[in-house]
Amino acid sequence: MSDLASIIGERIRKLRKKMDMSQHELALRAGIDRSYMGKIERGEINITLEKFQQIAIALEVELIDVLKDE
């Protein structure tokens, strides 16, 4: 998939781990299937803005925070 999908996926993974949250828990909070969440984190798929927003809400961050490189 695209470099952007990989970058966003990695940033989602970093934020999730920072919160000491499992991939399964994040998927449940975001209302997304766990296997789909895995594909997102691995950058295998492009996500919609709606899914992106659901994940940000589940991580308790703003969308821009996911895009920022720490």
Secondary structure, DSSP 4 states (H G I P E B T S, - for coil): --HHHHHHHHHHHHHHHHTT--HHHHHHHHT--HHHHHHHHTT-SPPPHHHHHHHHHHHTS-HHHHHS--
